[in-house]
C-alpha cells in the first residue's frame, strides 16, 4: 500500500531594478516596473492528504509544528501564520499534513516568504484540482500574504516565483502584466560569469522597511517620490541593456539603482553594507544592489570579469559569504509522489 504526496517547488528571484515601484499605492497612481530573474534556489511545499479532518502544519527550517482538529479552527498567533493563511486562503475543509522549507531564510532579499506562499498555493491547488493559471496563483498568493495577513510588500515576488525566468513586469491599477524576456544565451552565461551573490550574515523584517517607505511616499516626501520615478526609468534602461547584451552598462545601472533605492528610506542600507559595497567597488565591482527591500540579507554585485575572484576574496575577508547560483528558467512546478506506507 502506498500514500500519495503532492509537492511543489518555486524559484527564488533576483530583482535587478524597480523594486519599490510595485508597492501600493505607487503602481495604482503611476504604474510600476520591475526587472527580475529567478535562480536555482527554491521554496518547497509537500502535502499529504488525510482521511480525517485533522490539520498538521510544519516548517522543516524552524522545526516548528502546529496541529488542529479541523482547518476551520486555525488561529493566527505568530506561529506558522504564513502556512495557516494559505490553508484559509484556499478555503481548505479537509484534513492534511503540510511541510515547507526554503533554500533561503525570510528577510534575505530573495523573496523567500512570497515564494514559499506561491509554492503552498501551488501544492494546495494541485491537491484540490483547482486548475489555476500562473496569473491566478500569483494573485492569490499576493492576496493571502498582503491582504489576508496584512504583511506590507509589493507584487513582484509572487509573479516572479509563479512564472520563472527573466521577466519585465508591469504593475497597473487594475492589472499586472508579465513580459517574459528571451535573453540571448550568451548574455545569460556572461551574467552568471560576472555576477556575485553575497550573504551579509543578517536578515531583516522587510515589512517594516516597506511600511516606512510607503508612509514617506504617502506624505509626498520629495526624495522618496523622485527616487521611485527614477527607479522606473532605470528599469527600462536596464531591460534595454540586458536585451542588447551590454553587461557593463547593466553594472553601472545597478549602481545607479542602488543609489536611488537608498533614497527611498534610511533603513534600506546601513554602515556595514555601505562599507562592504565600498570594498567591492574598490576591488573591481562595477555596481550592485540589495535584491530585496534592503537592510540586510543578500547583496548582488556585477564585477569586471578579471576581478571577480578579488571581489569575492575581499568580501569573504570581511565576513560576507559568497553563494554560487545559476539562473532558473522555470517557475512554479508541482508533481506527485508515491511513498511506502508506514511500517507497523
C-alpha contacts under 8 A as a table, 3 or more apart, distances in Angstrom:
res1	aa1	res2	aa2	distance
1	X	340	X	6.78
1	X	341	X	5.78
2	X	338	X	6.07
2	X	339	X	5.54
2	X	340	X	4.80
2	X	341	X	4.95
3	X	48	X	7.83
3	X	338	X	5.75
3	X	339	X	5.42
3	X	340	X	6.54
3	X	341	X	6.15
4	X	48	X	6.68
4	X	49	X	7.72
4	X	336	X	6.73
4	X	337	X	5.84
4	X	338	X	4.92
4	X	339	X	6.53
5	X	46	X	6.83
5	X	47	X	5.71
5	X	48	X	4.92
5	X	49	X	7.50
5	X	336	X	5.46
5	X	337	X	5.09
5	X	338	X	6.23
5	X	339	X	7.16
6	X	46	X	5.70
6	X	47	X	5.01
6	X	48	X	6.44
6	X	123	X	6.25
6	X	126	X	7.43
6	X	127	X	6.66
6	X	334	X	7.34
6	X	335	X	5.99
6	X	336	X	4.43
6	X	337	X	6.46
7	X	44	X	7.40
7	X	45	X	5.67
7	X	46	X	4.38
7	X	47	X	6.23
7	X	123	X	5.77
7	X	334	X	5.56
7	X	335	X	5.38
7	X	336	X	5.86
7	X	337	X	7.60
8	X	44	X	5.69
8	X	45	X	5.21
8	X	46	X	6.51
8	X	119	X	5.39
8	X	120	X	7.21
8	X	122	X	6.29
8	X	123	X	5.24
8	X	332	X	7.03
8	X	333	X	5.54
8	X	334	X	4.24
8	X	335	X	6.47
9	X	42	X	6.34
9	X	43	X	5.76
9	X	44	X	4.62
9	X	45	X	6.62
9	X	119	X	5.63
9	X	332	X	5.73
9	X	333	X	5.32
9	X	334	X	6.50
10	X	42	X	5.47
10	X	43	X	5.40
10	X	44	X	6.63
10	X	115	X	6.08
10	X	116	X	7.23
10	X	118	X	6.81
10	X	119	X	5.44
10	X	161	X	5.51
10	X	162	X	6.82
10	X	331	X	5.87
10	X	332	X	4.36
10	X	333	X	6.46
11	X	38	X	5.82
11	X	39	X	6.14
11	X	40	X	6.42
11	X	41	X	5.79
11	X	42	X	4.34
11	X	43	X	6.40
11	X	115	X	6.83
11	X	161	X	5.38
11	X	164	X	6.83
11	X	328	X	7.24
11	X	330	X	7.71
11	X	331	X	6.16
11	X	332	X	6.93
12	X	38	X	5.59
12	X	39	X	5.87
12	X	40	X	7.33
12	X	41	X	5.65
12	X	42	X	5.41
12	X	43	X	7.08
12	X	110	X	5.68
12	X	111	X	6.07
12	X	112	X	6.25
12	X	115	X	6.22
12	X	160	X	7.91
12	X	161	X	6.30
13	X	36	X	6.73
13	X	37	X	5.54
13	X	38	X	4.02
13	X	39	X	5.74
13	X	110	X	5.34
13	X	111	X	6.33
13	X	157	X	7.18
13	X	160	X	6.57
13	X	161	X	6.99
14	X	36	X	5.59
14	X	37	X	5.40
14	X	38	X	6.02
14	X	39	X	7.13
14	X	110	X	6.03
14	X	291	X	5.57
14	X	292	X	7.98
15	X	18	X	7.57
15	X	19	X	6.78
15	X	34	X	7.31
15	X	35	X	6.18
15	X	36	X	4.30
15	X	37	X	6.61
15	X	110	X	7.84
15	X	291	X	4.85
15	X	292	X	6.89
16	X	34	X	7.67
16	X	35	X	5.56
16	X	36	X	5.36
16	X	37	X	7.76
16	X	235	X	7.97
16	X	254	X	7.01
16	X	289	X	7.93
16	X	291	X	6.52
17	X	34	X	5.74
17	X	35	X	5.35
17	X	36	X	7.13
17	X	231	X	6.85
17	X	232	X	8.00
17	X	234	X	7.09
17	X	235	X	5.20
17	X	238	X	7.49
17	X	254	X	7.27
17	X	257	X	6.50
18	X	21	X	5.76
18	X	22	X	7.58
18	X	32	X	7.42
18	X	33	X	5.53
18	X	34	X	4.24
18	X	35	X	6.40
18	X	228	X	7.95
18	X	231	X	5.31
18	X	232	X	5.72
18	X	234	X	7.60
18	X	235	X	5.57
19	X	22	X	6.37
19	X	33	X	7.91
19	X	34	X	6.05
19	X	156	X	7.63
19	X	231	X	7.92
19	X	291	X	7.95
19	X	292	X	7.19
19	X	293	X	7.44
20	X	23	X	5.41
20	X	154	X	7.03
20	X	210	X	7.98
20	X	228	X	6.97
20	X	293	X	7.65
21	X	24	X	7.95
21	X	26	X	6.09
21	X	27	X	6.09
21	X	31	X	7.45
21	X	32	X	4.57
21	X	33	X	6.28
21	X	34	X	7.43
21	X	228	X	6.06
21	X	231	X	7.54
21	X	232	X	7.06
22	X	26	X	7.01
22	X	27	X	5.70
22	X	31	X	7.96
22	X	32	X	5.16
22	X	33	X	6.85
22	X	34	X	7.37
22	X	154	X	4.96
22	X	155	X	5.75
22	X	156	X	6.42
22	X	171	X	6.24
23	X	26	X	6.11
23	X	27	X	6.61
23	X	153	X	5.89
23	X	154	X	4.09
23	X	155	X	6.86
23	X	214	X	7.60
24	X	27	X	5.85
24	X	28	X	6.59
24	X	154	X	6.86
24	X	214	X	7.65
25	X	28	X	5.40
25	X	29	X	6.37
25	X	214	X	7.86
26	X	29	X	5.25
26	X	30	X	5.79
26	X	31	X	6.71
26	X	32	X	7.06
26	X	217	X	7.94
27	X	30	X	5.20
27	X	31	X	3.89
27	X	32	X	4.60
27	X	171	X	5.73
27	X	172	X	5.58
27	X	173	X	6.28
28	X	31	X	5.87
28	X	171	X	7.80
28	X	172	X	5.69
28	X	173	X	3.94
28	X	174	X	7.60
29	X	173	X	7.07
30	X	172	X	7.86
31	X	170	X	7.23
31	X	171	X	5.56
31	X	172	X	4.93
31	X	173	X	7.04
32	X	170	X	5.80
32	X	171	X	4.73
32	X	172	X	6.67
32	X	232	X	6.77
33	X	168	X	7.15
33	X	169	X	5.70
33	X	170	X	4.82
33	X	171	X	6.21
33	X	232	X	5.78
33	X	235	X	6.63
33	X	236	X	7.93
34	X	156	X	7.06
34	X	168	X	5.86
34	X	169	X	5.23
34	X	170	X	6.80
34	X	232	X	7.71
34	X	235	X	6.35
35	X	166	X	7.55
35	X	167	X	5.92
35	X	168	X	4.72
35	X	169	X	6.45
35	X	235	X	6.23
35	X	238	X	7.86
35	X	239	X	6.81
36	X	160	X	7.15
36	X	166	X	5.82
36	X	167	X	5.60
36	X	168	X	6.78
37	X	160	X	7.13
37	X	164	X	6.98
37	X	165	X	5.24
37	X	166	X	4.20
37	X	167	X	6.23
37	X	327	X	7.08
37	X	328	X	7.77
38	X	160	X	6.76
38	X	161	X	7.15
38	X	164	X	5.53
38	X	165	X	5.31
38	X	166	X	6.78
38	X	327	X	5.90
38	X	328	X	5.33
38	X	329	X	6.90
38	X	330	X	7.95
38	X	331	X	7.83
39	X	42	X	7.91
39	X	325	X	6.59
39	X	326	X	5.68
39	X	327	X	4.19
39	X	328	X	4.49
39	X	329	X	7.84
40	X	325	X	6.19
40	X	326	X	5.68
40	X	327	X	5.95
40	X	328	X	5.13
41	X	103	X	5.69
41	X	104	X	7.47
41	X	325	X	7.59
42	X	102	X	5.95
42	X	103	X	5.53
42	X	104	X	7.72
42	X	115	X	7.86
43	X	100	X	7.52
43	X	101	X	5.97
43	X	102	X	4.13
43	X	103	X	6.24
43	X	104	X	7.92
43	X	112	X	6.97
43	X	115	X	6.12
43	X	116	X	5.11
43	X	119	X	6.59
44	X	100	X	5.54
44	X	101	X	5.41
44	X	102	X	6.02
44	X	116	X	6.68
44	X	119	X	6.02
44	X	120	X	7.81
45	X	98	X	6.99
45	X	99	X	5.69
45	X	100	X	4.46
45	X	101	X	6.79
45	X	116	X	7.51
45	X	119	X	5.75
45	X	120	X	5.63
45	X	123	X	6.61
46	X	98	X	5.72
46	X	99	X	5.16
46	X	100	X	6.42
46	X	123	X	7.06
47	X	96	X	6.82
47	X	97	X	5.60
47	X	98	X	4.60
47	X	99	X	6.51
47	X	123	X	6.90
47	X	124	X	7.60
48	X	96	X	5.68
48	X	97	X	5.12
48	X	98	X	6.65
49	X	95	X	6.33
49	X	96	X	4.38
49	X	97	X	6.39
50	X	53	X	7.06
50	X	54	X	7.22
50	X	94	X	7.55
50	X	95	X	4.98
50	X	96	X	4.82
50	X	97	X	7.13
51	X	95	X	6.67
52	X	94	X	7.20
52	X	95	X	5.51
53	X	69	X	6.32
53	X	70	X	5.13
53	X	71	X	7.35
53	X	93	X	7.52
53	X	94	X	5.18
53	X	95	X	3.84
53	X	96	X	7.42
54	X	67	X	7.48
54	X	68	X	5.90
54	X	69	X	4.53
54	X	70	X	5.11
54	X	71	X	7.27
54	X	94	X	7.63
54	X	95	X	4.58
54	X	96	X	6.50
55	X	67	X	5.65
55	X	68	X	5.11
55	X	69	X	6.24
55	X	70	X	5.91
55	X	71	X	5.98
55	X	95	X	5.11
55	X	96	X	5.12
55	X	97	X	5.90
56	X	65	X	7.02
56	X	66	X	5.83
56	X	67	X	4.55
56	X	68	X	6.58
56	X	96	X	6.43
56	X	97	X	4.64
56	X	98	X	6.24
57	X	65	X	5.57
57	X	66	X	5.18
57	X	67	X	6.41
57	X	80	X	7.62
57	X	83	X	6.87
57	X	84	X	7.75
57	X	97	X	5.99
57	X	98	X	4.95
57	X	99	X	6.15
58	X	63	X	7.23
58	X	64	X	5.62
58	X	65	X	4.33
58	X	66	X	6.49
58	X	80	X	7.72
58	X	97	X	7.94
58	X	98	X	6.16
58	X	99	X	4.78
58	X	100	X	6.47
59	X	62	X	5.56
59	X	63	X	5.68
59	X	64	X	5.31
59	X	65	X	6.56
59	X	80	X	7.47
59	X	99	X	5.84
59	X	100	X	5.11
59	X	101	X	6.02
60	X	63	X	5.00
60	X	64	X	6.98
60	X	99	X	6.74
60	X	100	X	6.08
60	X	101	X	5.42
61	X	100	X	7.80
61	X	101	X	5.49
61	X	102	X	7.14
64	X	80	X	7.74
65	X	80	X	7.88
66	X	79	X	7.83
66	X	80	X	7.44
68	X	71	X	6.73
68	X	73	X	6.46
68	X	74	X	6.65
69	X	73	X	7.06
70	X	73	X	5.53
70	X	74	X	7.49
70	X	93	X	7.52
70	X	94	X	7.50
70	X	95	X	6.73
71	X	74	X	5.66
71	X	87	X	7.28
71	X	88	X	7.47
71	X	92	X	6.49
71	X	93	X	6.00
71	X	94	X	7.05
71	X	95	X	7.03
72	X	88	X	7.76
72	X	93	X	7.12
74	X	84	X	6.54
75	X	84	X	7.67
76	X	79	X	7.24
76	X	81	X	5.61
76	X	84	X	7.23
77	X	81	X	6.92
78	X	81	X	5.72
80	X	83	X	5.49
80	X	84	X	6.47
81	X	84	X	4.92
81	X	85	X	5.95
81	X	149	X	7.97
82	X	85	X	5.21
82	X	86	X	6.43
82	X	117	X	7.14
82	X	145	X	7.33
82	X	149	X	7.79
83	X	86	X	5.24
83	X	87	X	6.50
83	X	117	X	7.71
83	X	120	X	7.57
84	X	87	X	5.24
84	X	88	X	6.22
85	X	88	X	5.05
85	X	89	X	5.73
85	X	144	X	6.29
85	X	145	X	7.43
85	X	148	X	7.16
85	X	149	X	6.79
86	X	89	X	4.95
86	X	90	X	6.37
86	X	117	X	6.90
86	X	120	X	6.57
86	X	121	X	6.35
86	X	141	X	7.85
86	X	144	X	6.57
87	X	90	X	5.58
87	X	91	X	6.31
87	X	92	X	5.63
87	X	124	X	7.77
88	X	91	X	4.86
88	X	92	X	6.25
89	X	92	X	7.88
89	X	140	X	7.84
89	X	144	X	5.87
89	X	148	X	7.79
90	X	121	X	7.59
90	X	124	X	7.47
90	X	125	X	7.75
100	X	116	X	7.59
100	X	120	X	7.93
101	X	116	X	7.80
102	X	105	X	6.69
102	X	112	X	7.12
102	X	116	X	7.15
104	X	108	X	6.65
104	X	110	X	7.51
104	X	112	X	6.31
105	X	108	X	5.75
105	X	112	X	6.40
105	X	203	X	7.75
106	X	109	X	7.76
106	X	111	X	7.48
106	X	112	X	5.21
106	X	113	X	5.44
106	X	203	X	7.35
107	X	110	X	7.81
107	X	111	X	7.72
107	X	112	X	7.27
107	X	113	X	7.80
107	X	203	X	4.87
107	X	204	X	4.92
107	X	205	X	5.75
107	X	206	X	6.00
107	X	296	X	7.66
107	X	297	X	6.48
108	X	111	X	7.38
108	X	112	X	7.14
108	X	202	X	7.70
108	X	203	X	5.26
108	X	204	X	7.18
108	X	292	X	7.43
108	X	296	X	6.88
108	X	297	X	4.02
108	X	298	X	5.79
109	X	112	X	7.43
109	X	290	X	6.86
109	X	291	X	5.48
109	X	292	X	3.77
109	X	293	X	6.37
109	X	294	X	6.94
109	X	296	X	7.56
109	X	297	X	5.65
109	X	298	X	5.88
110	X	291	X	6.43
110	X	292	X	6.07
110	X	298	X	7.47
111	X	114	X	5.63
111	X	115	X	5.96
111	X	157	X	5.45
111	X	292	X	6.93
112	X	115	X	5.07
112	X	116	X	6.02
113	X	116	X	5.14
113	X	117	X	6.32
114	X	117	X	4.93
114	X	118	X	6.29
114	X	141	X	7.21
114	X	142	X	7.74
114	X	145	X	7.42
114	X	157	X	5.85
114	X	158	X	5.57
114	X	161	X	7.98
115	X	118	X	5.03
115	X	119	X	6.29
115	X	157	X	6.58
115	X	158	X	6.12
115	X	161	X	5.53
116	X	119	X	5.05
116	X	120	X	6.23
117	X	120	X	5.06
117	X	121	X	6.10
117	X	141	X	5.79
117	X	145	X	7.52
117	X	158	X	7.87
118	X	121	X	5.11
118	X	122	X	5.96
118	X	137	X	6.71
118	X	138	X	6.57
118	X	141	X	5.61
118	X	158	X	6.29
118	X	161	X	6.74
118	X	162	X	6.53
118	X	332	X	7.47
119	X	122	X	5.00
119	X	123	X	6.19
119	X	332	X	6.77
120	X	123	X	5.22
120	X	124	X	6.05
121	X	124	X	5.22
121	X	125	X	5.91
121	X	137	X	6.56
121	X	140	X	7.56
121	X	141	X	6.58
122	X	125	X	5.19
122	X	126	X	6.14
122	X	137	X	6.82
122	X	332	X	7.26
122	X	333	X	7.81
122	X	334	X	6.79
123	X	126	X	5.09
123	X	127	X	6.24
123	X	334	X	6.39
124	X	127	X	5.15
124	X	128	X	6.07
125	X	128	X	5.04
125	X	129	X	5.66
125	X	130	X	5.03
125	X	131	X	6.78
125	X	132	X	6.95
126	X	129	X	4.93
126	X	130	X	6.50
126	X	131	X	7.06
126	X	334	X	7.16
127	X	130	X	7.93
132	X	135	X	7.94
132	X	136	X	5.63
132	X	137	X	6.04
133	X	136	X	5.06
133	X	137	X	6.15
134	X	137	X	5.14
134	X	138	X	6.13
134	X	159	X	7.83
134	X	162	X	5.54
134	X	163	X	6.26
135	X	138	X	5.20
135	X	139	X	6.08
135	X	159	X	7.25
135	X	162	X	7.57
136	X	139	X	5.13
136	X	140	X	5.91
137	X	140	X	5.11
137	X	141	X	6.07
137	X	162	X	6.86
138	X	141	X	5.14
138	X	142	X	6.17
138	X	158	X	4.90
138	X	159	X	5.09
138	X	161	X	7.85
138	X	162	X	5.86
139	X	142	X	4.96
139	X	143	X	6.10
139	X	158	X	7.39
139	X	159	X	7.75
140	X	143	X	5.07
140	X	144	X	6.13
141	X	144	X	5.26
141	X	145	X	6.09
141	X	158	X	6.37
142	X	145	X	5.32
142	X	146	X	5.67
142	X	147	X	7.49
142	X	155	X	6.36
142	X	158	X	6.32
143	X	146	X	5.44
143	X	147	X	5.03
143	X	148	X	6.37
144	X	147	X	5.76
144	X	148	X	4.78
144	X	149	X	6.25
145	X	148	X	6.03
145	X	149	X	5.19
145	X	150	X	6.59
145	X	151	X	6.03
146	X	149	X	5.82
146	X	150	X	4.82
146	X	151	X	4.84
146	X	152	X	6.08
146	X	153	X	6.81
147	X	150	X	4.92
147	X	151	X	7.32
151	X	207	X	6.31
152	X	207	X	4.78
152	X	208	X	7.56
152	X	210	X	6.30
152	X	211	X	6.19
153	X	206	X	7.75
153	X	207	X	6.11
153	X	210	X	6.18
153	X	211	X	7.95
154	X	157	X	7.45
155	X	158	X	5.95
155	X	159	X	6.78
156	X	159	X	5.43
156	X	160	X	6.07
156	X	169	X	7.47
157	X	160	X	5.15
157	X	161	X	6.14
158	X	161	X	5.34
158	X	162	X	6.18
159	X	162	X	5.13
159	X	163	X	6.02
159	X	178	X	7.62
160	X	163	X	5.46
160	X	164	X	5.40
160	X	165	X	7.60
160	X	167	X	7.35
160	X	331	X	7.47
161	X	164	X	5.50
161	X	331	X	5.59
161	X	332	X	6.21
162	X	331	X	5.07
162	X	332	X	4.87
163	X	330	X	6.95
163	X	331	X	4.48
163	X	332	X	6.61
164	X	167	X	7.72
164	X	328	X	6.99
164	X	329	X	5.65
164	X	330	X	4.70
164	X	331	X	3.59
164	X	332	X	7.11
165	X	180	X	7.21
165	X	181	X	7.84
165	X	327	X	7.43
165	X	328	X	5.96
165	X	329	X	4.00
165	X	330	X	5.82
165	X	331	X	6.90
166	X	180	X	6.06
166	X	181	X	5.44
166	X	182	X	7.57
166	X	183	X	7.39
166	X	329	X	7.30
167	X	178	X	6.43
167	X	179	X	5.53
167	X	180	X	4.54
167	X	181	X	5.45
168	X	178	X	6.24
168	X	179	X	5.07
168	X	180	X	6.44
168	X	181	X	6.89
168	X	239	X	7.40
169	X	176	X	7.20
169	X	177	X	5.76
169	X	178	X	4.58
169	X	179	X	5.86
170	X	176	X	5.68
170	X	177	X	5.06
170	X	178	X	6.47
170	X	179	X	7.88
171	X	175	X	6.42
171	X	176	X	4.65
171	X	177	X	6.59
172	X	175	X	5.17
172	X	176	X	5.90
181	X	243	X	7.99
182	X	243	X	7.94
183	X	187	X	6.70
183	X	188	X	6.76
183	X	242	X	7.29
183	X	243	X	5.84
184	X	187	X	5.35
184	X	188	X	6.58
184	X	243	X	7.33
184	X	245	X	7.79
185	X	188	X	5.07
185	X	189	X	6.24
186	X	189	X	5.08
186	X	190	X	6.11
187	X	190	X	5.00
187	X	191	X	6.16
187	X	242	X	7.60
187	X	245	X	5.53
187	X	247	X	7.74
188	X	191	X	5.18
188	X	192	X	6.27
188	X	327	X	7.73
189	X	192	X	5.10
189	X	193	X	6.10
190	X	193	X	4.96
190	X	194	X	6.25
190	X	247	X	7.74
191	X	194	X	5.22
191	X	195	X	5.67
191	X	247	X	7.18
191	X	302	X	7.82
192	X	195	X	5.51
192	X	325	X	7.70
192	X	326	X	6.31
192	X	327	X	7.50
193	X	305	X	7.29
194	X	302	X	5.73
194	X	303	X	5.40
194	X	304	X	6.67
194	X	305	X	5.60
194	X	308	X	6.53
195	X	300	X	7.00
195	X	301	X	5.59
195	X	302	X	4.52
195	X	303	X	6.26
195	X	308	X	7.93
196	X	300	X	5.77
196	X	301	X	5.03
196	X	302	X	6.34
196	X	303	X	7.48
196	X	308	X	7.55
196	X	312	X	7.45
196	X	322	X	6.91
196	X	323	X	7.56
196	X	324	X	7.66
197	X	298	X	6.65
197	X	299	X	5.82
197	X	300	X	4.68
197	X	301	X	6.45
197	X	322	X	5.85
197	X	323	X	5.51
197	X	324	X	6.95
197	X	325	X	7.69
198	X	298	X	5.42
198	X	299	X	5.18
198	X	300	X	6.42
198	X	301	X	7.98
198	X	320	X	6.20
198	X	321	X	5.32
198	X	322	X	4.39
198	X	323	X	5.78
199	X	202	X	7.74
199	X	297	X	5.75
199	X	298	X	4.37
199	X	299	X	6.41
199	X	320	X	5.68
199	X	321	X	4.97
199	X	322	X	6.31
199	X	323	X	6.95
200	X	273	X	7.67
200	X	296	X	6.49
200	X	297	X	5.47
200	X	298	X	5.79
200	X	299	X	7.08
200	X	319	X	7.42
200	X	320	X	4.93
200	X	321	X	6.66
201	X	296	X	7.73
201	X	297	X	6.50
201	X	319	X	7.67
201	X	320	X	6.48
201	X	321	X	7.43
202	X	296	X	5.53
202	X	297	X	5.33
203	X	295	X	7.61
203	X	296	X	5.10
203	X	297	X	4.67
204	X	294	X	7.97
204	X	295	X	6.11
204	X	296	X	5.77
204	X	297	X	7.06
205	X	208	X	5.70
205	X	209	X	7.12
206	X	209	X	5.29
206	X	210	X	6.17
206	X	292	X	7.91
206	X	293	X	5.53
206	X	294	X	7.09
206	X	295	X	7.68
207	X	210	X	5.05
207	X	211	X	5.98
208	X	211	X	5.14
208	X	212	X	6.44
209	X	212	X	5.32
209	X	213	X	6.20
209	X	265	X	7.21
209	X	267	X	6.37
209	X	268	X	6.89
209	X	293	X	6.84
209	X	294	X	7.60
209	X	295	X	7.77
210	X	213	X	4.92
210	X	214	X	5.98
210	X	293	X	6.83
211	X	214	X	5.14
211	X	215	X	6.14
212	X	215	X	5.06
212	X	216	X	6.22
212	X	265	X	6.92
213	X	216	X	5.19
213	X	217	X	6.33
213	X	224	X	7.49
213	X	264	X	6.00
213	X	265	X	5.43
214	X	217	X	5.06
214	X	218	X	6.13
215	X	218	X	5.07
215	X	219	X	6.17
216	X	219	X	5.12
216	X	220	X	6.42
216	X	221	X	5.59
216	X	224	X	6.56
216	X	265	X	7.91
217	X	220	X	5.02
217	X	221	X	5.84
217	X	224	X	5.85
217	X	225	X	5.89
218	X	221	X	7.63
220	X	224	X	7.72
220	X	225	X	6.72
221	X	224	X	5.62
221	X	225	X	6.32
222	X	225	X	5.22
222	X	226	X	5.96
223	X	226	X	5.33
223	X	227	X	5.99
223	X	263	X	6.35
223	X	264	X	6.96
224	X	227	X	5.10
224	X	228	X	6.29
224	X	263	X	6.22
224	X	264	X	4.62
224	X	265	X	7.35
225	X	228	X	5.30
225	X	229	X	6.37
225	X	264	X	7.91
226	X	229	X	5.06
226	X	230	X	6.10
227	X	230	X	5.04
227	X	231	X	6.12
227	X	260	X	5.23
227	X	261	X	6.58
227	X	263	X	6.23
227	X	264	X	6.20
228	X	231	X	5.04
228	X	232	X	6.44
228	X	260	X	7.71
228	X	261	X	7.72
228	X	264	X	7.37
229	X	232	X	5.30
229	X	233	X	6.60
230	X	233	X	5.10
230	X	234	X	6.20
230	X	260	X	6.98
231	X	234	X	5.04
231	X	235	X	6.08
231	X	257	X	6.15
231	X	260	X	6.62
231	X	261	X	7.36
232	X	235	X	5.12
232	X	236	X	6.67
233	X	236	X	5.44
233	X	237	X	6.43
234	X	237	X	4.88
234	X	238	X	5.93
234	X	253	X	6.77
234	X	256	X	7.94
234	X	257	X	6.69
235	X	238	X	5.09
235	X	239	X	6.16
236	X	239	X	5.19
236	X	240	X	6.37
237	X	240	X	5.21
237	X	241	X	6.29
237	X	253	X	7.82
238	X	241	X	4.97
238	X	242	X	6.03
238	X	249	X	7.85
238	X	250	X	5.85
238	X	253	X	6.44
239	X	242	X	5.05
239	X	243	X	6.23
240	X	243	X	5.31
240	X	244	X	6.18
241	X	244	X	5.18
241	X	245	X	6.02
241	X	246	X	4.92
241	X	247	X	6.91
241	X	249	X	6.36
241	X	250	X	6.06
242	X	245	X	5.12
242	X	246	X	6.10
242	X	247	X	6.75
242	X	250	X	6.84
243	X	246	X	7.79
246	X	249	X	5.41
246	X	250	X	6.51
247	X	250	X	4.98
247	X	251	X	6.48
248	X	251	X	5.06
248	X	252	X	6.53
248	X	286	X	7.30
249	X	252	X	5.10
249	X	253	X	6.18
250	X	253	X	4.98
250	X	254	X	6.03
251	X	254	X	5.06
251	X	255	X	6.45
251	X	286	X	5.14
251	X	287	X	4.67
251	X	288	X	6.77
251	X	301	X	7.86
251	X	302	X	5.45
251	X	303	X	7.47
252	X	255	X	5.18
252	X	256	X	6.36
252	X	286	X	6.08
252	X	287	X	5.53
253	X	256	X	4.92
253	X	257	X	5.91
253	X	287	X	7.33
254	X	257	X	5.04
254	X	258	X	6.11
254	X	287	X	5.29
254	X	288	X	5.07
254	X	289	X	6.23
255	X	258	X	5.16
255	X	259	X	6.32
255	X	286	X	7.37
255	X	287	X	4.26
255	X	288	X	5.29
255	X	289	X	6.75
256	X	259	X	5.13
256	X	260	X	6.23
256	X	287	X	7.93
257	X	260	X	5.02
257	X	261	X	5.95
257	X	289	X	7.41
258	X	261	X	4.95
258	X	262	X	6.17
258	X	288	X	6.82
258	X	289	X	5.04
258	X	290	X	7.43
259	X	262	X	5.35
259	X	263	X	6.85
260	X	263	X	5.39
260	X	264	X	7.16
261	X	264	X	5.38
261	X	265	X	7.78
261	X	268	X	7.60
262	X	265	X	6.14
262	X	266	X	6.70
262	X	268	X	5.74
262	X	269	X	6.43
263	X	266	X	6.96
264	X	268	X	7.66
265	X	268	X	5.78
266	X	269	X	6.75
267	X	270	X	6.68
267	X	294	X	7.27
267	X	295	X	5.74
268	X	293	X	6.64
268	X	294	X	4.23
268	X	295	X	4.58
269	X	273	X	6.18
269	X	274	X	6.82
269	X	294	X	6.07
269	X	295	X	5.07
269	X	296	X	7.49
270	X	273	X	5.40
270	X	274	X	6.15
270	X	295	X	6.58
271	X	274	X	5.08
271	X	275	X	6.03
272	X	275	X	5.12
272	X	276	X	6.22
273	X	276	X	5.19
273	X	277	X	6.09
273	X	296	X	7.58
274	X	277	X	5.11
274	X	278	X	6.24
275	X	278	X	5.17
275	X	279	X	6.36
276	X	279	X	5.01
276	X	280	X	6.20
276	X	315	X	6.70
276	X	318	X	7.50
277	X	280	X	5.01
277	X	281	X	6.15
277	X	288	X	7.85
278	X	281	X	5.16
278	X	282	X	6.09
279	X	282	X	5.14
279	X	283	X	6.26
279	X	311	X	7.83
279	X	314	X	7.10
279	X	315	X	7.28
280	X	283	X	5.20
280	X	284	X	6.34
280	X	285	X	5.37
280	X	311	X	5.39
280	X	314	X	7.21
280	X	315	X	6.85
281	X	284	X	5.33
281	X	285	X	4.46
281	X	286	X	6.27
281	X	287	X	6.95
282	X	285	X	7.12
283	X	307	X	6.85
283	X	310	X	6.21
283	X	311	X	5.29
283	X	314	X	7.49
284	X	303	X	5.81
284	X	304	X	5.84
284	X	307	X	5.26
284	X	308	X	7.05
284	X	310	X	7.45
284	X	311	X	6.24
285	X	288	X	7.48
285	X	301	X	6.37
285	X	302	X	5.73
285	X	303	X	3.99
285	X	304	X	6.19
285	X	307	X	7.49
285	X	308	X	7.47
285	X	311	X	6.76
286	X	301	X	7.60
286	X	302	X	5.83
286	X	303	X	5.29
286	X	304	X	6.64
287	X	301	X	5.88
287	X	302	X	5.63
287	X	303	X	7.18
288	X	299	X	7.12
288	X	300	X	5.33
288	X	301	X	4.09
288	X	302	X	5.97
289	X	299	X	5.76
289	X	300	X	5.45
289	X	301	X	6.66
290	X	293	X	7.38
290	X	294	X	5.79
290	X	296	X	7.87
290	X	297	X	7.79
290	X	298	X	6.13
290	X	299	X	4.49
290	X	300	X	5.99
291	X	294	X	7.49
291	X	298	X	7.02
291	X	299	X	6.54
291	X	300	X	6.62
294	X	297	X	7.59
303	X	307	X	6.46
303	X	308	X	5.52
303	X	311	X	7.67
304	X	307	X	5.25
304	X	308	X	6.24
305	X	308	X	5.79
306	X	309	X	7.45
307	X	310	X	5.15
307	X	311	X	6.19
308	X	311	X	5.17
308	X	312	X	6.15
309	X	312	X	5.11
309	X	313	X	6.12
310	X	313	X	5.13
310	X	314	X	6.11
311	X	314	X	5.22
311	X	315	X	6.20
312	X	315	X	5.28
312	X	316	X	6.15
312	X	322	X	6.66
313	X	316	X	5.22
313	X	317	X	6.09
314	X	317	X	5.09
314	X	318	X	6.54
315	X	318	X	5.13
315	X	319	X	6.53
315	X	320	X	5.33
315	X	321	X	7.44
316	X	319	X	5.02
316	X	320	X	4.69
316	X	321	X	5.68
316	X	322	X	7.09
317	X	320	X	7.32
328	X	331	X	7.92
330	X	333	X	7.86
